[in-house]
Amino acid sequence: MDSVTQIVLGAAIGEAVLGKKIGNKAMLYGAIAGTIPDLDVFASHFTDTVTALSMHRGFTHSILFSILFAPIFGWIVSRYETLKNFKSWSWLFFWAFITHPLLDAHTTWGTQLFWPFDLRLAFKTIFVIDPLYTLPFLVFLILAMMQNRTTKKRRLYNKIGLLLSSSYLVLTFLLKWVAFTQFQAALKNQNVVYLQLDTRPSPLNTILWSANVETEDAYKLGNFSFFDTKPVTFETYPKNHDLLGKLSENEKVKRMIAISEGWYTITKKNEQLYFNDLRFGLLSLAPNSQNFVFQYRIDVDDLGEVQFIEAPKDKRDGKKLLSELWLRIKGN
């Protein structure tokens, strides 16, 4: 999830663990702890694209990280804070650390919660930024912050925030199931023979859902809104995996395919190959758009070394997408 959401969650966890003893300081340390796992993003400044992607939401988002580093941070803070209880501080950091990847597991990218095992947990029930999850949570956190640390009202507000946000996460599973059945029915009605079907919420909401459908030689992408009155339609994108040629045996290419979980197409523009990660869809809802959210140029130097370079994004595309999403959410 986005940094603001993780800060809110971390602060609420800090309050639940130590708020009664140290007041708003618990929220402060919880907020800091809630952002620490995302420090893995700095890997992109020191490694190549493929390695950075494979490390993202890896070790720092694992159960192992929470177990190993919570006592370390707990010990450090207990050395200089008034509250000298090492165990209490360790619990605060542990719960702030572990709830971070648990929340991230609901997004499309997912998280390697069980690192070092090569297993990415991704429920794909919530977009990385979702105001319906964050804003009510933030409101009750602020209300709790304004109360005396010993009052029952403070604990009540914090509990309500945690309960509302958690309930919303549970609701997203139901919404995903309903959307999934709608896509299944549409594919059946259109006599589409497919290998697998993957669904996810569109940006900023859980009303409009997107589907990736794998067929033998292509992928079909479609959208469904709970306000739709017309049948679901799908756009077809050829896989073009054969365009990779001998590059398909390259180690970096294999890793990139694994990272995308096999959901990718290859396009060719002016003799240049591009790798398109389909898991995150397109930056446009226009028919036959080729403007993928994550598109990587495949560069090969004279020595045969392969590099993946992420294609730059135009801010205007993002603004246009938001406008298109608002119209599409209201139904087809």
N, C-alpha and C positions, 0 to 999 in steps of 0.2 A: 504493500500500500504506500501512498504518498507520505512524505515526512510529517506533515501536519497531523495526519491520522495516527501515525505511530507515536508521535509526541503525546497526543491526547490519551491514547490507550496506555502508554507507559506511565503518564501522570496519574491516571485513574487506578492503575495497579499499585503504584507507589502509595497512593492515599489509602487503598484497601489494606496494605500491609503495615504501614507505619504512620498513617495520618493522625491517629489518635495520640501518638506519642510525640511527634515532632511537627505536626501541622503542615503548612504549605511546603516546607522543605522536602517532605516525602514526595509531593507532586513534582518538585523540581528535579530531585534525583531520579524519580521514575521516568520523567520526560527525557532526561539525558540518557538513561539506560535504554529507553525505547528506541533511540536513534543509533546506538552503537553498532548493532548488527549490520546497518547499511553502510558502514565505512568500507565494506568490500568494493564499493564502486570506484575507489581510488586505484584499484588494480588496473583499470583501463588506461591509466597514465604510465604504467610500467610494463605492460605486456601487449601482445597482439590482440586483435579483436576476438578471435576464436577462444583464446585462453581466458580473456576477460569475461566472455559470455559464459564459459563453462564454470568459472569461479563465482559468478554472480549468484547471490542467495545460496552459497555453498556452506563452507565451514562455519562462518559467523551466524548462519541461520539454522544451526543444528542443535540437537539436544546435547551433544557432546560439548559444544562451545558454552552452552548455558551452565552445564555442570562444572566445567573446568574454570571458567572465568568469573562466575558469580562470587565464589569465595575470595578471589583475588581482589576484585573491586570492593567487596564488602570489607575486607581487611584494611584496604587503603583508606576508605572513607571513615572507618571506625577509629583510625589513628588520630584524625584531626577534628572530627565532629564531637559535639557535646555528648551525644548518645554513643557510648563505647561498646554497645552490644554487637559484636562481630556477627553473631548468628542472625540477628534481625536485619542487618544490612545485607547480608548474603542472600537472605530470602527475598528482599526487595529486588535485588539485581537479578536473581534467578527467575522470578516470575515476570519481570519486565523483559528479560531476554527471551524467555521461552514463548511468551504470548505474541511477540513480534513475528516469528516465523509461522506460528499457528494461524495468525491472521493472513499473512502472505500466502499461505497454502490455499486460500480461497480464490486467489487471482489466477489469471491465465498463465503467467510465468511460473507460478508455483515456487516451491522451495525444497532444498535438499535437507529436510528435517533429520533424516537418518544417516547423514554423512558420517563416515566415508563410504557407505554403501551407495552405489550408483542408482539411486531411486529418487526421482523428483515428484513430490506430492503437489498436485495441482487440481483443485476441485472445479475451477473455472466458473464460479458462481457470482463473483463480484468484480467490477472493474477496479483498476488500481486507484482511481479517485471516484468516490461515491458520496455525494453530499447527504443522501438519506441515511448513510451510516454515520458520517462524521459530525454533522451539525447538531443533531439532538444530543449526541454524546458530549460535544463541546459545551453546549448550553448547561447541562447538568453538572459538568465539571466546574464551570465558572461559578454556578450557584453554590456548590460545595466549598469552593475556595473562599467564598465570602463569609462562611460561617466559622464560628469558634471551633477549634480543633476537638473539643470535648463534647460538642453538642450531638444529639442523635440526628438532628436535621442534616448535618454535614454528611454523616455516614449514609443517611437515606438518599440524599441527592446523588451521591457517588454510586450507590447500588442501583438506583434507577437508570443512570447512564450506562452502567455495565450491562444491566438487564435488557434495556432497549437495543443496544448495539448487538448484543449476542442473539437476541430474538430475531433481529433483522437478518443476521447471517443464516440462521436456521430457515427463515422464510425464503431466502434466495435459493435454497435447495429445491423447495417446492416449485418456485417459479421456473427454475431450470428444467425440472421434470416436465412441467406443462409445455414449455417451449419445445423440448426434445420430442414429445409425442406429436406436436403439431408438425414438426419437420418430418418425422417418420411418416405421418399420414400423407403429407404432400408428396413425398417421394414415392409412396405406394400408389397414389392416385395418378402420378405421372409415369408410372411403370419404369422407374429408374432403378437399375440394378447397381448396388453400391457395396463397397468393401467395409467402410466404416463411416460413422457420423460423429462429429464433434461439435459441441455447442458452447457458447460463451456470451456474456452480456456485452452490449455495445457500450461505448464510453459514457460515463457519468450517470448511468441508470440501470435498472433491472426490468424495464418495461419492453425495450427493444432488444431482441436476441439475434445473434448471428450464428450461422452454421457453416461448417466445412464438411463437404461430402466427398469421399474418395471413391472414384470409379477406376476402371482398369487403366485408362490412359489419360485421365483428366481429373480435375477437382471442380466441384460445383459449390459456389458460395451463394448463400441466401440469407434473408432477414425476415424476422417475424415480430410484430408488435401485438401486444394484448388488445390493441384497439383496431387491429386489421379487420377488414370486411371482405377482402378478396383473397384468393388462394396465394400461397407462397410461391414465388418464382425464384429460379436459380440462374446464375451466370456461370458459364463454363470456362475454365482456364486449363489449357493443355499442360501436362506435367513437363514435357520437354526434357526429361531427365537424360535422354540420350545425347543432348547437346554437350554434356560434360565430357563425353568421350573417355580418354585415359585419365582425366582428372578425377573420375569417380573412384580411382584407386589411391588417390593422394590422402595422406593421413589427416590433414587439416579439413579437407572436404568431407571425409567420413565423420569427423568430429562435429562439423557444422550440421550435417544431416541428422546426427544423433541429437544435437541440441534442439533442432526443430521438430524432433520426434517424427521425422518423415514427412511432415507437412510443408512441402516446399515445391516451387516451380523454378525452372530456369528460363530466362528470357535473353534474347540476343539483340543488342542495339549497336549498329555501326561496328560489327565484328567484336563487340565487347560483351562478355557474359555477365549476367547478374543472377544472384541467388535471392529468391523472394521467400521470406518466412511467412507462411499463411496463417500461423496461429493468432496473429494480431490484426489480420484483415487489411483493409484498404483505407486510404486517407480521403476517399470519395465514395459516395453511394451511387455515382453515375454509372450507367450500364457499361460493361466492358472496360472499366477503369484499370489501368496498370500501375496506379500510384499506391504501392504497398507501403504500409507503415514501416516495416523493416525490410529494406532492400540493400543488398551488399554487392559491390563490384568485385569481381574475381580477377585479381591481377596476378600474372605469372611473369617473373623476371627471367633473364637470360640463363640463369642457373636452374630454372625449373621450380624456384621457391614460390609457393602460393600465399597470397595475402588476401584477406577479405576486408574491403573498405566500405563502411556504411555510407550509403548515399545520403547527401544532405537533404534536410526537409525545409520546405518553404512555410513560413508562419502563416501565410495567406491560405495555405491548404488546410491548416488546423481551424482557422476561423470559418472557412467555407464548410468544413465537415460538421462543425457544431450547428451551423444553420441547417444543413441537410438532415442532421440527426433529429433536430427539433421537429421538422416537418414529417419525417418518417415515423417518429414515435407516435404521432397522432393518428397513424393508420395509413394503409395503402389505398 
